[in-house]
Amino acid sequence: MTSHHLLPVHTGTVIEDDSLTLGQLCHACGIHADWVISLVEESIIEPQQGDEIHLWRFSGTSLVRVRSALRLQRDLGVNLAGIALALDLLEELENLRTQLKIMRRN
């Protein structure tokens, strides 16, 4: 694989209280705004504020979902509808695992 095929990897801690503008989200994920708009239209992510695009703010959870969506599309060729379903199922699985851990403690 040549170096021009490698994508940058961004690491760090997602702080839920942070809110990102559309531009910041795009920069953090290395994507174009059009793709983020498509994710919003498919209800994969939801802006926290604003009906107008220039007012949109996104949570840390949205950042995680966008990065996961990007991997699903890039690595597996999943379309937007498939990404929405896969992310919802992964979120549900995580919720069930959390509930199971709580039940085992009691």
C-alpha positions in Angstrom: 0.0 0.0 0.0 1.4 3.4 -0.9 1.5 6.3 1.4 -1.2 8.2 -0.6 -3.7 5.4 0.3 -3.2 5.8 4.0 -5.7 7.8 6.0 -4.8 9.8 9.1 -5.8 8.3 12.4 -7.1 10.8 14.9 -6.9 9.7 18.5 -8.0 11.3 21.8 -10.7 11.4 24.3 -14.3 12.3 23.3 -15.7 14.7 25.8 -19.5 14.7 25.7 -19.9 18.3 26.8 -17.9 19.5 23.9 -19.9 20.6 20.8 -18.4 20.7 17.4 -19.3 22.9 14.4 -19.9 21.3 11.1 -16.4 22.4 10.0 -14.8 21.0 13.1 -16.5 17.7 12.7 -15.4 17.5 9.1 -11.8 18.3 10.0 -11.8 15.8 12.9 -13.0 13.0 10.6 -11.2 14.1 7.4 -14.5 14.3 5.4 -16.5 16.7 3.4 -19.6 18.6 4.7 -21.8 17.0 2.0 -21.2 13.6 3.6 -22.1 14.9 7.1 -25.3 16.4 5.6 -26.1 13.0 4.2 -25.6 11.4 7.6 -28.0 13.9 9.1 -30.6 13.3 6.4 -30.4 9.6 7.1 -30.8 10.3 10.9 -27.4 8.6 11.5 -26.4 11.7 13.5 -28.4 14.7 14.7 -27.2 18.2 15.2 -27.8 19.5 18.7 -28.7 23.0 17.7 -29.9 25.0 14.8 -32.2 24.4 11.9 -29.7 26.1 9.6 -26.6 24.2 8.6 -24.2 27.1 9.7 -25.7 26.9 13.2 -25.4 23.1 13.6 -23.4 21.8 16.6 -22.5 18.1 17.1 -21.8 16.1 20.2 -18.9 13.8 21.0 -21.3 10.9 20.3 -21.9 12.2 16.8 -18.1 12.3 16.3 -17.8 8.7 17.3 -20.8 7.7 15.1 -19.3 9.6 12.1 -16.0 7.8 12.5 -17.7 4.5 12.7 -19.9 5.3 9.7 -16.7 6.2 7.8 -15.1 2.8 8.6 -18.2 0.9 7.6 -18.4 2.7 4.3 -14.7 2.6 3.6 -13.8 -0.9 4.8 -17.1 -2.8 4.0 -18.7 -0.7 1.3 -21.9 -0.3 3.4 -24.4 2.3 2.0 -26.0 5.0 4.2 -29.1 2.9 5.0 -26.9 0.0 6.0 -24.7 2.3 8.1 -27.8 3.6 10.0 -28.9 0.0 10.7 -25.5 -1.2 11.7 -24.8 1.7 14.1 -28.2 1.3 15.7 -27.7 -2.4 16.2 -24.2 -1.8 17.6 -25.6 0.8 20.0 -28.3 -1.6 21.2 -25.7 -4.4 21.7 -23.6 -2.0 23.9 -26.7 -1.1 25.9 -27.6 -4.8 26.4 -24.0 -5.5 27.5 -24.1 -2.6 30.0 -27.4 -3.9 31.4 -26.0 -7.4 31.7 -23.0 -6.1 33.7 -25.3 -4.3 36.0 -27.5 -7.4 36.5 -24.4 -9.5 37.3 -23.3 -7.1 40.0 -26.6 -7.4 41.9 
